[in-house]
């Protein structure tokens, strides 16, 4: 019932403000604009997605903000009964005012991403090069918005394949 209500709520909105689609040489490409996964006074986590249906891959760009300098090496994503561990492609770590932004990419298949799309919010563990780690639990309100947008856009992707 909640799933039905949330999908009805988003269907009334214009989902085009959340993504861009482009026809490129190798086929259609969908870019889901940055969304918040977590924010506190100490850290924040924003992500965007690039979906390439022709290769069945999803590139997830993540910006992790922390008060301490931190270079992410790998990520473990936990969603109910599913655990996915991935090395990351580190792009940069830079200081912005009194915090540090670490930008990196995670690559998943749409199948892997689908297994992580559960009603219970994600738990993300970020592991650094020096054996340090940070764990965040996505807030239910943030997760609900991410799910609504993803369901609508992924449904559109499936219909256009």
C-alpha positions as CSV (number, residue, x, y, z in Angstrom):
1,X,0.0,0.0,0.0
2,X,2.8,2.4,0.9
3,X,4.6,1.6,-2.4
4,X,1.4,2.3,-4.3
5,X,0.9,5.6,-2.6
6,X,4.5,6.8,-3.0
7,X,4.5,5.9,-6.7
8,X,1.2,7.7,-7.2
9,X,2.6,10.8,-5.4
10,X,5.6,10.9,-7.7
11,X,3.6,10.2,-10.9
12,X,1.7,13.4,-10.2
13,X,5.1,15.3,-10.3
14,X,7.2,16.0,-13.3
15,X,10.1,13.5,-13.0
16,X,12.0,15.2,-15.7
17,X,13.4,17.7,-13.2
18,X,15.2,14.7,-11.6
19,X,17.0,13.4,-14.6
20,X,18.4,14.1,-18.1
21,X,18.3,11.6,-21.0
22,X,20.6,11.8,-24.0
23,X,20.8,9.7,-27.1
24,X,24.5,8.9,-27.5
25,X,26.4,6.8,-30.1
26,X,26.0,3.6,-28.1
27,X,22.3,4.2,-27.2
28,X,20.3,6.0,-24.6
29,X,22.0,7.4,-21.5
30,X,20.1,8.5,-18.4
31,X,21.6,10.8,-15.8
32,X,19.8,11.1,-12.4
33,X,20.7,14.4,-10.9
34,X,22.4,14.6,-7.5
35,X,20.3,13.5,-4.5
36,X,21.0,13.5,-0.8
37,X,21.5,10.2,1.0
38,X,22.6,11.6,4.3
39,X,23.4,14.9,6.0
40,X,24.5,15.7,9.6
41,X,26.7,18.4,11.1
42,X,29.8,16.2,10.7
43,X,29.2,14.4,7.3
44,X,27.1,14.4,4.2
45,X,26.6,12.0,1.3
46,X,25.2,13.0,-2.1
47,X,25.1,10.8,-5.1
48,X,24.1,10.9,-8.8
49,X,23.6,8.0,-11.3
50,X,24.4,7.5,-14.9
51,X,22.4,4.6,-16.4
52,X,23.6,3.0,-19.6
53,X,20.9,0.4,-20.5
54,X,22.9,-0.9,-23.5
55,X,25.7,-2.1,-21.2
56,X,23.4,-2.8,-18.2
57,X,25.7,-0.7,-16.0
58,X,25.0,2.1,-13.5
59,X,27.8,4.5,-12.5
60,X,27.1,6.0,-9.1
61,X,29.0,9.2,-8.5
62,X,29.3,9.9,-4.7
63,X,30.5,12.9,-2.9
64,X,31.2,12.1,0.8
65,X,31.9,15.1,3.0
66,X,33.6,14.8,6.3
67,X,35.2,17.1,8.9
68,X,38.4,15.0,8.7
69,X,40.5,14.4,5.6
70,X,39.3,11.0,4.2
71,X,40.1,9.3,0.9
72,X,37.5,6.5,0.2
73,X,39.0,3.3,-1.1
74,X,36.0,1.0,-1.0
75,X,32.3,0.9,0.1
76,X,30.1,-1.7,1.6
77,X,26.4,-1.2,1.0
78,X,24.0,-3.1,3.2
79,X,20.3,-3.4,2.4
80,X,18.2,-5.9,4.5
81,X,19.7,-9.3,3.4
82,X,22.0,-8.0,0.7
83,X,25.6,-6.9,1.2
84,X,27.5,-5.4,-1.8
85,X,31.2,-4.5,-1.4
86,X,32.9,-2.4,-4.2
87,X,36.2,-0.8,-4.7
88,X,35.8,2.8,-5.9
89,X,37.3,4.9,-8.6
90,X,38.6,7.9,-6.6
91,X,38.4,11.2,-8.4
92,X,39.6,13.7,-5.9
93,X,39.7,14.7,-2.2
94,X,39.7,18.5,-1.5
95,X,39.2,20.9,1.3
96,X,36.1,23.1,1.2
97,X,36.0,25.5,4.1
98,X,36.5,23.5,7.2
99,X,35.4,20.1,5.7
100,X,36.7,17.7,3.1
101,X,34.9,16.4,0.0
102,X,35.9,13.0,-1.4
103,X,34.4,12.3,-4.8
104,X,34.4,8.8,-6.3
105,X,32.5,6.4,-8.5
106,X,31.0,3.0,-7.8
107,X,30.0,0.7,-10.7
108,X,27.0,-1.7,-10.4
109,X,24.9,-3.7,-12.7
110,X,21.2,-2.9,-12.7
111,X,20.6,-6.3,-11.1
112,X,22.9,-5.4,-8.2
113,X,21.2,-2.1,-7.8
114,X,17.8,-3.7,-7.9
115,X,18.8,-6.0,-5.0
116,X,19.7,-2.9,-2.9
117,X,16.4,-1.2,-3.6
118,X,14.5,-2.4,-0.5
119,X,12.0,-0.7,1.8
120,X,14.5,-0.5,4.6
121,X,17.1,2.3,4.2
122,X,20.6,1.6,3.2
123,X,23.6,1.4,5.6
124,X,26.9,2.6,3.9
125,X,30.4,1.9,5.2
126,X,33.1,3.9,3.7
127,X,36.6,2.5,4.0
128,X,39.7,4.6,3.7
129,X,43.3,3.9,2.5
130,X,44.6,4.0,6.1
131,X,42.1,1.4,7.5
132,X,39.8,4.1,8.8
133,X,36.1,3.9,8.1
134,X,32.8,5.8,8.5
135,X,29.4,4.3,8.6
136,X,26.2,6.2,7.8
137,X,22.6,5.0,7.9
138,X,20.4,6.7,5.3
139,X,17.5,8.5,6.9
140,X,14.1,6.9,6.1
141,X,12.7,10.2,4.6
142,X,15.8,10.6,2.3
143,X,15.6,6.9,1.3
144,X,11.9,7.2,0.4
145,X,12.5,10.1,-2.0
146,X,15.4,8.2,-3.6
147,X,13.2,5.2,-4.1
148,X,10.4,7.1,-5.6
149,X,12.6,8.8,-8.1
150,X,14.5,5.6,-9.0
151,X,11.4,3.6,-9.5
152,X,9.9,6.1,-11.8
153,X,13.0,6.6,-13.9
154,X,14.0,2.9,-14.0
155,X,10.4,2.1,-15.1
156,X,10.9,4.5,-17.9
157,X,14.2,3.0,-18.9
158,X,12.6,-0.5,-19.0
159,X,9.7,0.7,-21.2
160,X,12.1,2.3,-23.7
161,X,14.5,-0.7,-24.1
